[in-house]
Amino acid sequence: MAAPVDLSGSLKNKVSRIRVSSVLNKDVKQFGKQHLLDGDEETCWNSDQGSNQSVILDFSEDVQVSEIWIQFQGGFVGKVCSLEKQDSSLNTFVNVYTFYPSDSGQTQIFKLPEPVKMSTLKITFEQSTDLFGRITVYNLDIIGRSS
């Protein structure tokens, strides 16, 4: 009998819409949400100042999320981050996983205890290593599979 095939991989191509809480100085061209998933280490999403910055990804179909890969700029890192899924019956988001990145510019991988089915994902950066609460993300990837 053949071993099961692992169909996990990047879900970037399943993202239909990206929303962010803010953009530094409203400079969408240089620091906008489009840079989160572009895979280019020269571009980034940079939030404006203030606590509780967030990124919301809507998927074109239900997905099973198993890992979050994120590359911050050192000094502008979310210290406490919540992965949330949308609960349409309550019209709100529900926390499914909390993670604690290190203050590093390296890609960090956070593996969920078990895959979580969702159609909308929210990452809330509850605290920042930056005194003013800014967050800078060079790369974001959601790993999992279609449901």
Accessible surface in RSA format (square Angstrom, percent):
REM  Atomic radii and reference values for relative SASA: ProtOr
REM  Chains: A
REM  Algorithm: Lee & Richards
REM  Probe-radius: 1.40
REM  Slices: 20
REM RES _ NUM      All-atoms   Total-Side   Main-Chain    Non-polar    All polar
REM                ABS   REL    ABS   REL    ABS   REL    ABS   REL    ABS   REL
RES MET A   1   243.07 125.9 152.29 100.8  90.78 216.1 128.92 109.6 114.16 151.2
RES ALA A   2    94.52  86.9  63.88  98.6  30.64  69.7  74.21 104.5  20.31  53.8
RES ALA A   3    82.19  75.6  60.21  92.9  21.98  50.0  65.94  92.9  16.26  43.1
RES PRO A   4   132.62  96.7 102.61  93.5  30.01 109.1 114.20  94.3  18.42 114.5
RES VAL A   5   118.93  78.3  93.43  84.6  25.50  61.4  97.79  85.0  21.14  57.3
RES ASP A   6   117.10  82.0  87.29  86.9  29.81  70.5  45.39 106.8  71.71  71.5
RES LEU A   7   130.26  72.5 108.47  77.6  21.79  54.8 113.06  79.4  17.20  46.3
RES SER A   8    51.89  43.9  27.60  36.8  24.30  56.0  11.37  24.2  40.53  56.8
RES GLY A   9    29.09  35.9   0.00   N/A  29.09  35.9  28.79  79.0   0.29   0.7
RES SER A  10    55.18  46.6  31.52  42.1  23.66  54.5  30.92  65.8  24.26  34.0
RES LEU A  11     5.78   3.2   5.65   4.0   0.13   0.3   5.78   4.1   0.00   0.0
RES LYS A  12    62.13  30.3  52.08  32.0  10.05  23.9  30.87  27.8  31.27  33.3
RES ASN A  13   127.71  88.1  88.94  85.9  38.77  93.4  48.17 115.9  79.54  76.9
RES LYS A  14    52.38  25.6  51.97  31.9   0.41   1.0  14.68  13.2  37.69  40.1
RES VAL A  15    29.68  19.5   5.65   5.1  24.03  57.9   5.77   5.0  23.90  64.8
RES SER A  16    75.41  63.7  35.81  47.8  39.60  91.2  35.08  74.7  40.34  56.5
RES ARG A  17   126.37  53.1 119.84  61.1   6.53  15.5  50.90  69.6  75.47  45.7
RES ILE A  18    27.23  15.5  23.21  17.3   4.02   9.7  23.21  16.7   4.02  10.9
RES ARG A  19    80.70  33.9  79.06  40.3   1.64   3.9  40.08  54.8  40.62  24.6
RES VAL A  20    35.25  23.2   7.85   7.1  27.40  66.0  11.02   9.6  24.23  65.7
RES SER A  21    58.05  49.1  17.16  22.9  40.89  94.2  27.94  59.5  30.11  42.2
RES SER A  22    30.84  26.1  20.99  28.0   9.85  22.7  30.84  65.7   0.00   0.0
RES VAL A  23    19.87  13.1  14.27  12.9   5.60  13.5  14.27  12.4   5.60  15.2
RES LEU A  24    28.98  16.1  28.98  20.7   0.00   0.0  28.98  20.4   0.00   0.0
RES ASN A  25   116.48  80.3  88.95  86.0  27.53  66.3  29.63  71.3  86.85  83.9
RES LYS A  26   175.23  85.5 157.10  96.4  18.13  43.2 103.62  93.3  71.61  76.3
RES ASP A  27    50.00  35.0  43.02  42.8   6.98  16.5  17.47  41.1  32.54  32.4
RES VAL A  28    83.22  54.8  80.95  73.3   2.27   5.5  80.95  70.3   2.27   6.2
RES LYS A  29   182.95  89.3 167.64 102.9  15.31  36.4 116.18 104.6  66.76  71.1
RES GLN A  30   107.27  60.0  95.05  69.5  12.22  29.1  32.75  69.7  74.52  56.5
RES PHE A  31    36.41  18.2  36.41  22.6   0.00   0.0  36.41  22.1   0.00   0.0
RES GLY A  32     0.01   0.0   0.00   N/A   0.01   0.0   0.01   0.0   0.00   0.0
RES LYS A  33    84.85  41.4  84.52  51.9   0.33   0.8  44.48  40.0  40.37  43.0
RES GLN A  34    83.59  46.7  71.02  51.9  12.57  29.9  57.51 122.4  26.08  19.8
RES HIS A  35    23.14  12.6  23.14  16.1   0.00   0.0  21.76  22.4   1.38   1.6
RES LEU A  36     0.44   0.2   0.41   0.3   0.03   0.1   0.41   0.3   0.03   0.1
RES LEU A  37    27.12  15.1  16.13  11.5  10.99  27.6  16.62  11.7  10.50  28.2
RES ASP A  38    67.63  47.4  30.86  30.7  36.78  87.0  35.08  82.6  32.56  32.5
RES GLY A  39    43.83  54.0   0.00   N/A  43.83  54.0  17.75  48.7  26.08  58.4
RES ASP A  40    60.15  42.1  53.74  53.5   6.41  15.2  21.63  50.9  38.52  38.4
RES GLU A  41   113.19  65.0  98.48  74.5  14.71  35.0  24.88  48.1  88.31  72.1
RES GLU A  42   152.73  87.7 123.87  93.7  28.86  68.7  48.36  93.5 104.38  85.2
RES THR A  43    32.81  23.3  29.04  29.4   3.78   9.0  32.81  44.1   0.00   0.0
RES CYS A  44    10.87   8.2  10.46  11.7   0.41   1.0   0.00   0.0  10.87  11.7
RES TRP A  45     0.00   0.0   0.00   0.0   0.00   0.0   0.00   0.0   0.00   0.0
RES ASN A  46    17.05  11.8  17.05  16.5   0.00   0.0   0.00   0.0  17.05  16.5
RES SER A  47     0.00   0.0   0.00   0.0   0.00   0.0   0.00   0.0   0.00   0.0
RES ASP A  48    44.29  31.0  44.29  44.1   0.00   0.0   8.29  19.5  35.99  35.9
RES GLN A  49   110.86  62.0  95.19  69.6  15.67  37.3  21.68  46.1  89.18  67.6
RES GLY A  50    32.04  39.5   0.00   N/A  32.04  39.5  31.76  87.2   0.27   0.6
RES SER A  51    90.23  76.2  63.64  84.9  26.59  61.2  32.04  68.2  58.19  81.5
RES ASN A  52    91.66  63.2  76.08  73.5  15.58  37.5  16.05  38.6  75.61  73.1
RES GLN A  53     9.91   5.5   9.87   7.2   0.04   0.1   0.55   1.2   9.35   7.1
RES SER A  54    13.41  11.3  13.36  17.8   0.05   0.1   1.70   3.6  11.72  16.4
RES VAL A  55     0.54   0.4   0.53   0.5   0.00   0.0   0.54   0.5   0.00   0.0
RES ILE A  56    24.10  13.7  24.06  17.9   0.04   0.1  24.06  17.3   0.04   0.1
RES LEU A  57     0.00   0.0   0.00   0.0   0.00   0.0   0.00   0.0   0.00   0.0
RES ASP A  58    18.55  13.0  18.55  18.5   0.00   0.0  13.91  32.7   4.65   4.6
RES PHE A  59    13.44   6.7   0.00   0.0  13.44  35.0   0.00   0.0  13.44  38.5
RES SER A  60    78.81  66.6  41.58  55.5  37.23  85.8  39.56  84.2  39.25  55.0
RES GLU A  61    71.80  41.2  61.19  46.3  10.61  25.3  34.15  66.0  37.65  30.7
RES ASP A  62    59.64  41.8  52.98  52.7   6.66  15.7   9.82  23.1  49.82  49.7
RES VAL A  63     0.00   0.0   0.00   0.0   0.00   0.0   0.00   0.0   0.00   0.0
RES GLN A  64    35.75  20.0  35.29  25.8   0.45   1.1   1.57   3.3  34.18  25.9
RES VAL A  65     0.00   0.0   0.00   0.0   0.00   0.0   0.00   0.0   0.00   0.0
RES SER A  66    16.33  13.8  16.31  21.8   0.02   0.0  13.50  28.8   2.83   4.0
RES GLU A  67    29.54  17.0  29.54  22.3   0.00   0.0   0.00   0.0  29.54  24.1
RES ILE A  68     0.00   0.0   0.00   0.0   0.00   0.0   0.00   0.0   0.00   0.0
RES TRP A  69    90.08  36.1  89.25  43.2   0.83   2.0  89.50  47.7   0.58   0.9
RES ILE A  70     0.73   0.4   0.51   0.4   0.22   0.5   0.73   0.5   0.00   0.0
RES GLN A  71    25.41  14.2  25.18  18.4   0.24   0.6   0.05   0.1  25.36  19.2
RES PHE A  72     1.01   0.5   0.00   0.0   1.01   2.6   0.00   0.0   1.01   2.9
RES GLN A  73    65.46  36.6  62.71  45.8   2.75   6.6  19.30  41.1  46.17  35.0
RES GLY A  74    34.95  43.1   0.00   N/A  34.95  43.1  18.66  51.2  16.29  36.5
RES GLY A  75    29.71  36.6   0.00   N/A  29.71  36.6  24.00  65.9   5.72  12.8
RES PHE A  76    45.97  23.0  45.97  28.5   0.00   0.0  45.97  27.9   0.00   0.0
RES VAL A  77     0.13   0.1   0.13   0.1   0.00   0.0   0.13   0.1   0.00   0.0
RES GLY A  78     0.00   0.0   0.00   N/A   0.00   0.0   0.00   0.0   0.00   0.0
RES LYS A  79    93.59  45.7  89.07  54.6   4.52  10.8  37.44  33.7  56.15  59.8
RES VAL A  80    30.03  19.8  30.03  27.2   0.00   0.0  30.03  26.1   0.00   0.0
RES CYS A  81     0.00   0.0   0.00   0.0   0.00   0.0   0.00   0.0   0.00   0.0
RES SER A  82     3.91   3.3   3.91   5.2   0.00   0.0   2.65   5.6   1.26   1.8
RES LEU A  83     0.00   0.0   0.00   0.0   0.00   0.0   0.00   0.0   0.00   0.0
RES GLU A  84    23.63  13.6  23.63  17.9   0.00   0.0   1.61   3.1  22.03  18.0
RES LYS A  85    65.72  32.1  65.72  40.3   0.00   0.0  25.44  22.9  40.28  42.9
RES GLN A  86    73.55  41.1  55.28  40.4  18.27  43.5   4.36   9.3  69.20  52.5
RES ASP A  87    36.87  25.8  32.20  32.1   4.67  11.0   9.16  21.6  27.72  27.6
RES SER A  88   101.25  85.6  78.66 105.0  22.58  52.0  45.66  97.2  55.58  77.9
RES SER A  89   103.07  87.1  61.25  81.7  41.82  96.3  58.99 125.6  44.08  61.7
RES LEU A  90   120.20  66.9  97.25  69.6  22.95  57.7 102.01  71.6  18.19  49.0
RES ASN A  91   129.24  89.1 108.87 105.2  20.38  49.1  25.74  61.9 103.50 100.0
RES THR A  92    63.33  45.0  55.86  56.6   7.47  17.8  35.66  47.9  27.68  41.8
RES PHE A  93    47.86  23.9  29.98  18.6  17.88  46.5  29.98  18.2  17.88  51.2
RES VAL A  94    61.00  40.1  57.57  52.1   3.43   8.3  61.00  53.0   0.00   0.0
RES ASN A  95    78.08  53.8  54.14  52.3  23.94  57.6  28.51  68.6  49.57  47.9
RES VAL A  96    46.39  30.5  16.07  14.5  30.32  73.1  23.62  20.5  22.77  61.7
RES TYR A  97    44.44  20.7  37.38  21.3   7.05  18.4  25.19  18.9  19.25  23.7
RES THR A  98    48.70  34.6  32.07  32.5  16.63  39.6  19.84  26.6  28.86  43.6
RES PHE A  99     3.80   1.9   1.43   0.9   2.37   6.2   3.80   2.3   0.00   0.0
RES TYR A 100   145.28  67.8 123.34  70.2  21.94  57.1  89.85  67.5  55.43  68.3
RES PRO A 101    12.46   9.1   0.00   0.0  12.46  45.3   0.22   0.2  12.24  76.1
RES SER A 102    67.24  56.8  57.50  76.7   9.74  22.4  52.18 111.1  15.06  21.1
RES ASP A 103    83.36  58.4  51.19  50.9  32.17  76.1  23.74  55.9  59.62  59.5
RES SER A 104    29.04  24.5  22.97  30.7   6.07  14.0  22.89  48.7   6.15   8.6
RES GLY A 105    32.60  40.2   0.00   N/A  32.60  40.2  18.05  49.5  14.55  32.6
RES GLN A 106   133.30  74.5 131.41  96.0   1.89   4.5  45.48  96.8  87.83  66.6
RES THR A 107    70.12  49.9  45.70  46.3  24.42  58.2  28.16  37.8  41.96  63.4
RES GLN A 108    23.99  13.4  19.59  14.3   4.40  10.5  18.88  40.2   5.11   3.9
RES ILE A 109    95.37  54.3  66.98  49.9  28.40  68.4  66.98  48.2  28.40  77.1
RES PHE A 110    27.17  13.6  25.12  15.6   2.06   5.3  27.17  16.5   0.00   0.0
RES LYS A 111   140.55  68.6 124.43  76.3  16.11  38.4  90.05  81.1  50.50  53.8
RES LEU A 112     6.59   3.7   0.58   0.4   6.01  15.1   0.58   0.4   6.01  16.2
RES PRO A 113   118.92  86.7  75.16  68.5  43.76 159.1  88.61  73.2  30.30 188.3
RES GLU A 114   122.74  70.5 119.83  90.7   2.91   6.9  35.83  69.3  86.91  71.0
RES PRO A 115    72.03  52.5  58.21  53.1  13.82  50.2  58.21  48.1  13.82  85.9
RES VAL A 116    24.51  16.1  21.65  19.6   2.85   6.9  24.51  21.3   0.00   0.0
RES LYS A 117   104.50  51.0  97.48  59.8   7.03  16.7  45.03  40.5  59.47  63.3
RES MET A 118     9.28   4.8   0.73   0.5   8.54  20.3   9.28   7.9   0.00   0.0
RES SER A 119    50.51  42.7  45.38  60.6   5.13  11.8  16.99  36.2  33.52  47.0
RES THR A 120     9.70   6.9   9.36   9.5   0.34   0.8   0.00   0.0   9.70  14.7
RES LEU A 121     0.00   0.0   0.00   0.0   0.00   0.0   0.00   0.0   0.00   0.0
RES LYS A 122    46.43  22.7  46.43  28.5   0.00   0.0   1.40   1.3  45.03  48.0
RES ILE A 123     0.01   0.0   0.01   0.0   0.00   0.0   0.01   0.0   0.00   0.0
RES THR A 124    15.65  11.1  15.65  15.9   0.00   0.0  14.68  19.7   0.97   1.5
RES PHE A 125     3.72   1.9   1.44   0.9   2.28   5.9   1.44   0.9   2.28   6.5
RES GLU A 126    64.94  37.3  57.49  43.5   7.45  17.7  14.89  28.8  50.05  40.9
RES GLN A 127    92.34  51.6  86.82  63.5   5.52  13.1  27.70  59.0  64.64  49.0
RES SER A 128    18.64  15.8   2.11   2.8  16.53  38.1   2.11   4.5  16.53  23.2
RES THR A 129    45.21  32.2  13.47  13.7  31.74  75.7  17.72  23.8  27.49  41.6
RES ASP A 130    17.72  12.4   9.78   9.7   7.94  18.8   2.87   6.7  14.85  14.8
RES LEU A 131   162.96  90.8 128.43  91.9  34.53  86.8 135.95  95.5  27.01  72.7
RES PHE A 132   111.07  55.6 100.27  62.1  10.81  28.1 107.10  64.9   3.98  11.4
RES GLY A 133    12.58  15.5   0.00   N/A  12.58  15.5   9.91  27.2   2.66   6.0
RES ARG A 134    62.25  26.1  62.25  31.7   0.00   0.0   3.50   4.8  58.75  35.6
RES ILE A 135     1.13   0.6   1.13   0.8   0.00   0.0   1.13   0.8   0.00   0.0
RES THR A 136     0.95   0.7   0.95   1.0   0.00   0.0   0.30   0.4   0.65   1.0
RES VAL A 137     0.60   0.4   0.60   0.5   0.00   0.0   0.60   0.5   0.00   0.0
RES TYR A 138    49.50  23.1  49.50  28.2   0.00   0.0  21.22  15.9  28.28  34.9
RES ASN A 139    24.83  17.1  24.60  23.8   0.24   0.6  17.34  41.7   7.49   7.2
RES LEU A 140     1.86   1.0   1.33   1.0   0.52   1.3   1.73   1.2   0.13   0.3
RES ASP A 141    23.62  16.5  23.27  23.2   0.35   0.8   7.94  18.7  15.68  15.6
RES ILE A 142     1.57   0.9   1.29   1.0   0.28   0.7   1.29   0.9   0.28   0.8
RES ILE A 143    18.98  10.8  18.98  14.1   0.00   0.0  18.98  13.7   0.00   0.0
RES GLY A 144     1.64   2.0   0.00   N/A   1.64   2.0   0.99   2.7   0.65   1.5
RES ARG A 145   107.66  45.2 103.98  53.0   3.67   8.7  20.04  27.4  87.62  53.1
RES SER A 146    41.96  35.5  29.61  39.5  12.35  28.5  24.06  51.2  17.90  25.1
RES SER A 147    69.70  58.9  11.84  15.8  57.86 133.3  36.15  77.0  33.55  47.0
END  Absolute sums over single chains surface
CHAIN  1 A     7870.0       6131.0       1739.0       4088.4       3781.6
END  Absolute sums over all chains
TOTAL          7870.0       6131.0       1739.0       4088.4       3781.6
